[in-house]
Amino acid sequence: MDQDRRDFLKLTGGTFVAAALPLQPESLPLGQKRSTDLTNLSLWEASELVRRKEISPRELTTACLSRIERLNPTLNAFITVMSEQALADATVAEAEIVKGRWRGRLHGIPIGLKDLFDTAGVRTTAASAFFADRIPTEDAEVVRRLKAAGAVVVGKQNMHEFAFGATSAQSHFGAVHNPWNQDYVAGGSSGGSAAAVAAGLCFGALGSDTGGSIRIPAAHCGIVGLKPTYGRVSARGAIPLSWSLDHVGPLARTVLDAAVLLQAIAGYDAQEGTSVDTPVPDYVGGVTRGASSLRVGVAREYFFEALHPEVEAAVTQALSILSRLTASMQDVAVPVSPEVNTTVLMAEAYAFHATRVAQHPEWFQPAVLGRLRQGEAIGAAAYIQQRRELDQARRAAPRLFAQVDLLVAPTLPVLPVLISNAEDDEAAVALFAHNSRPFNTYGLPALTVPCGFAKNGLPIGLQIVG
């Protein structure tokens, strides 16, 4: 391994070996990373051992369920743990693999789901009092695809109520705690999913991202989070926040693991109005490609505003290393219109919840109700105009890459806040989605990878946009 790659691994803590650098999957140091605790394995490593029949899906599932039992009372990452079903599914997967019917990299691998994806026969709550006992009759499309790939669903993960917040501190089931320091928020709205993956409670998870809800908690918890291109992954069967901005994507410990998950869930869904009918590339194979030909654009204007000094230092160090790993690096301008995202999100969220707001406002978490009230005040003309500008932004998005192949910026300009201050420290929380939401407007794929640590031990993320 050359020195630049070593430097990047050191920067990211050394544990996320596939987090940001191309590598050959078959050359992963599997033997070097084996542990008596199976939950320390990456998804790829666990999958390789299952494929070789060196460990069984039931062993993996039992290890995850044991860890959930031990750590979830503190982290509050899961709302519903599906122990019996998970063990039954693992047993089926094990029998199939023994008979030579290995389906692929997710076969027999324990995975978690943000609790807004419908699961047939298992409650889907969106962390809300309204849906506390809601039991769907059908799986969400992404859940169906995961199961078809042989994944073992271990449970439904806690989140910010109705995905309408960036801390996961406002939930009918209590706040999610950051596994690096339990006094701090895990980020939101997919906070339970990020905390669970970071803490080894599952090998990967699915979340949703409307203004940063995958990338924010992934960065807060020191893992990889991917918001795919708008329409690449079906949102059918997911409780919506904003139809125009919702994206479904994976959270994992490495980019290679995220690619495995995306490979399984991506693709056209004829029953989903926002789904795009385009071929699905080989994401896993793409991770092996080198970075030496890539032209990097640094989005300094807007995205480097109001940076916490420790975030700035970590990102600056990462850029220095990336400049040596890639073909070129230059500053680029990315036009940003925050009011487009805010207006469309608020108006569409209120439209979905209008009846509930009118009938039982007291059932909402206070901060979530406040945001819905803002959406109630948005008129039709304002919404239509901003929705039109969103369409224009997406049409113009390819022009951002006229001179570069990807964009980089800090995932968040600030560090996580204390759970006790999550609703009082409005200035900090308002900045959580500052750097992520523009790419929901554009509909562009955006990834966060670990980028070092603050002095208090909390992770920092680097955002990479395609």
Secondary structure by P-SEA (a helix, b strand, c coil): ccaaaaaaaaaaccccccccccccccccccccccccccccccaaaaaaaaaaccccaaaaaaaaaaaaaccccccccccccaaaaaaaaaaaaaaaaaacccccccccbbbbbcccccccccccccccccccccccccccaaaaaaaaabbbbcbbbbcccccccccccccccccccccccccccccccaaaaaaaaaacccccccccccccaaaaaaaaacbbbbbcccccccccccccccccccccccccccaaaaaaaaaacccccccccccccccccaaaaaaacccccbbbbbccccccccccaaaaaaaaaaaaaaaaaccbbbbbbbbbcaaaaaaaaaaaaaaacaaaaacccccccaaaaaaaaaaaaccaaaaaaaaaaaaaaaaaccccccccccccccccccccccccccccaaaaaaacccccaaaaaaccbbbbcccccccccbbbbbbbcc
